[in-house]
Amino acid sequence: MTLSSLYNKDVYTEGGKYVGKVVDALIDPDAGKVVGLLIDTRGSTYFQGSSRYKAIPFERVISVHDIILIRE
């Protein structure tokens, strides 16, 4: 998996709620690994509120294929 393969993917919870689209990855430079995903929540049925962008810890990611599936 490459970082570029994560961008613009739709993110859903395991319960089927739409979370948003990946707009960036959060990297730990010391460990050299992805620690989170920055999500654009426009149209989200999962997040409510005024903030357009939310960070999701990468350990919540269950799978990455055509979509990204996360734990609720």
C-alpha positions, 0 to 999 in steps of 0.5 A, a space after each residue: 500500500 502506498 500513501 497515494 493509494 489512500 487519498 480520496 478513498 471513501 471511509 465507512 464504519 463497520 456499521 455502514 455509516 459514511 465518514 468522509 473522504 481521505 484528504 491526508 495521512 498523518 505520519 510519525 516521522 520518527 517511526 516512519 509510519 502512518 498514525 492517522 488519516 485526515 478525513 473531509 467530513 462533508 456529507 458524513 452520516 457519522 460526524 456531526 458538527 461544525 468541523 469539516 476535517 477530522 483525524 482518525 487514528 490509523 489503528 481504527 482502520 480495519 481494511 483498505 480496498 475500494 473503500 476504507 473500513 474503520 471501527 466505530 
